Structure formats: structure tokens, C-alpha cells
Amino acid sequence: MGIAEVTLEKWSDIHDFGRRNWLFRGQRSAKWDLRTSIERCFEREAITGDARIALEAELLREFKRTFHNYAEHIPERGSVLEWLSLMQHHGAPTRLLDFNYSIYVASYFALETADDDCAVWAVDAEWVMGEAVEAMKQAGKSNAGKLQAKTSEEHEAIAGEVLFKPPYVSSVLLLSPFRLNERLRIQKGTFLIPGDIGSSFMDNLRSQAGHELEDRVLRIVIPARFRGEALEKLHYMNISSTSLFPGLDGYARSLGIYHPAFRPIKWKHNE
């Protein structure tokens, strides 16, 4: 069955979907499914089957071997989530899919460069993790249950076992590295991670019971006609590239998305 979908009738309706304990991801096209960067890499290079697993391991190995040339802090060898998070942050293909806990931040990312209808994907965090852990346990990965506890350094080793050792289980895990980089912290970010990269992210998601229910997964379509109003409202909520990407690059990037000069306020002066 397909994914439930709703289209906003007015921008203010977005407030109705800001649910507690839900995850959100903005995408600039409402037509797109969810796909990881490494999945796009596999498709572009026509890599299939077990070769996908081997390539992911090789990319991670190469990143670890080279990272010390560019940074002083080196993660522990077994901190797989931290390593993958750093790869994701710097643009390497990974199985991580960025989500966050703010529907408004997700909306900004959807609207920022959209030139047509865009979308925010909403996922029930408790449901997605619960289903994934149960699937892992049934496959013999009993340690997976520990991933539902408060994030700790132990999660890094467990995630390495669950994600990188067979059997590879179709599922979608909600995980964050123990050490958060600046961008993850500021954007209230986390990751959804497929358990089997031999299959697409959507196939991993569809393997979980209840994925077709609106109170589990929902694609919220934002019509293109709301873009100007939405970006203006988000700007005055202090949600822009300036706040989400600290530094001059973020500020400069924000100037082309929305600035009060686009629609200046016309003040009335007493004569």
C-alpha cells in the first residue's frame, strides 16, 4: 500500500501537523520518495546486490583513513554513527537520511529552493523505532533493544553490529551519534537509517507494519503558491539559512531565499 498524503489548503494548516515525538524531513519536490545519498550513488553507478555492501564498507574505510588530514578530533574506530554522521555532514554518500524534530525547520528545507509543490515527510518516531527493533530481534539481533534507551556511547558499537553484520534486516532505525556536530544540534537533527542497503529506503520503510497509516507516516504537500508567505512567516520565526547554518555562508545563502526587502512594509506617516 502507498504512503498517506495530505495537501495543505492554507499555510497556517502546517501547525496542525507539528506533533510531539514525530520526525520531519523537507523535500523540495512533492513527487520525490525518500532516498539516501548512497542509494542515489548506487543507482547512478549501477551497483547492485552484495556489491552495495562492499562499496559502503570501502567508502567508510577510505574516509577513516583520510579524515585526520582535515580535523584534529578523531572519533573512536568503533563509533560508526559518529563516522557516518561526519561523512554525511561533509557530503559523502551514506545510508543516513536527515530528519529533525521541528516541522518548521523541515518546512524551510522543503521550501528553500522549491520551484513547484514541495513536501514535508512526517514519521512517528516511537512507531518506526519500535517496529525496527522488533524486526532486528526476530532476526537474532537481541542487542537491538538497547538502542531504544537514552542515547549513549554504547549505542555506537551496537549500531555497528546491527547495521554492518549479517543478516541485514529490512527496517528503518531512528539513531543519532553520541557526539553531535554543530549542525545536528542547531537543526534539532537526527537520522533515519535503513537496515538493509541492498534494498531502497522506501522498501525498508514499507517492510514495517502500519507504514500506510496516516498516524504513522504522512507526506504533507505544500502547494507552490504558499512559498512566499511561508518563507516570510518562517523568517520571522528566526528559521532561515542564517540560523540553520551559522557563519557567513549561511547568512549569504539566506539573502537569496527571503529578505524583508523582497516585500517591504509600507509605513503610513502622519502628515
Helices and strands as residue ranges (DSSP letters): E 4-7, G 11-17, E 22-27, H 37-44, H 50-66, G 67-69, H 80-89, E 97-100, H 103-111, E 118-124, H 125-138, G 142-148, H 154-164, E 172-175, H 182-186, E 189-194, H 201-206, E 217-222, G 224-226, H 227-235, H 241-244, H 248-255, G 260-262
